[in-house]
Amino acid sequence: MLWKRRLAWSAYGELMNSSQSVFGFRKLPTQYASVVMPFFLSIFMTCIVSLISTLRGVGWQAGIPHVWLGAWAISWLVAFPVLLLVLPLVRRLTSLVVRTA
């Protein structure tokens, strides 16, 4: 049984370390990084913030996953486009504050 786990983890490692694919899908070209990074960032941030604000507003109750997913969906629909628009400004502000090498 242990060898099956090791085999599964080694297959997972090969899949993740592949330079051409991840989880069996071909990787996107480099020029898409400016959209993919805000996409994932907006998913994680809105997920966490909407959970905290939902728990704070409603409290822990029976239907909390349903309420939270609804709040998350709405917040993500707003956050992703806003992040795409604001990211160039944030990069400029960061370059004003952070010294380059």
C-alpha positions in Angstrom: 0.0 0.0 0.0 2.8 2.4 0.8 4.4 1.8 -2.6 1.1 2.9 -4.3 1.3 6.2 -2.4 4.9 6.7 -3.3 4.1 6.0 -7.0 1.1 8.4 -6.9 3.3 11.2 -5.3 6.1 10.6 -7.8 3.6 10.8 -10.7 2.2 14.0 -9.2 5.7 15.4 -8.9 6.5 14.6 -12.5 3.2 16.2 -13.5 3.9 19.4 -11.5 7.5 19.6 -12.6 6.8 19.3 -16.3 7.8 22.4 -18.3 5.1 21.7 -20.9 2.0 20.8 -18.9 0.4 20.9 -15.5 -2.3 18.4 -14.4 -2.4 17.1 -18.0 -3.1 20.5 -19.6 -0.7 22.4 -21.8 0.7 25.5 -20.1 -0.2 28.9 -21.5 2.4 31.0 -23.2 4.2 33.7 -21.1 2.2 36.6 -22.4 -0.9 35.3 -20.5 0.8 35.7 -17.1 -0.6 39.3 -16.8 -4.1 37.9 -16.8 -3.5 34.5 -15.1 -1.8 36.0 -12.0 -4.7 38.4 -11.2 -7.2 35.6 -11.9 -5.7 33.4 -9.2 -5.0 36.3 -6.8 -8.6 37.4 -7.1 -9.9 33.9 -6.4 -7.9 33.4 -3.3 -8.3 36.9 -1.9 -12.1 37.2 -2.4 -12.5 33.6 -1.1 -10.8 34.5 2.2 -12.3 38.0 2.6 -15.8 37.0 1.8 -15.6 34.1 4.3 -14.4 36.4 7.0 -17.0 39.1 6.3 -19.8 36.5 5.9 -18.9 34.9 9.3 -18.7 38.3 10.9 -22.1 39.4 9.5 -24.1 36.3 9.8 -22.2 34.1 12.2 -21.7 30.4 12.1 -25.0 28.8 11.2 -26.3 25.8 9.2 -26.5 27.4 5.8 -23.2 29.3 6.0 -21.5 27.5 3.0 -24.4 28.5 0.7 -24.4 32.1 1.9 -20.6 32.3 1.7 -20.4 31.0 -1.8 -23.0 33.5 -3.0 -21.0 36.3 -1.4 -17.8 35.0 -2.8 -19.2 34.8 -6.4 -20.5 38.4 -6.3 -17.2 39.7 -4.8 -15.1 37.8 -7.4 -17.1 39.1 -10.3 -16.2 42.6 -9.1 -12.7 42.0 -7.9 -11.2 40.3 -11.0 -12.0 43.1 -13.5 -11.0 45.7 -10.9 -7.7 43.9 -10.3 -7.0 43.9 -14.0 -7.6 47.6 -14.2 -5.7 48.6 -11.0 -2.7 46.3 -11.4 -0.7 48.6 -13.7 -1.2 51.5 -11.2 -0.1 49.3 -8.3 3.1 48.3 -10.3 3.9 51.9 -10.8 3.3 52.8 -7.2 5.5 49.9 -6.1 8.3 51.0 -8.4 8.2 54.4 -6.7 8.6 52.9 -3.2 10.9 49.9 -3.9 14.5 50.3 -5.0 15.5 48.5 -8.2 18.6 46.3 -8.3 
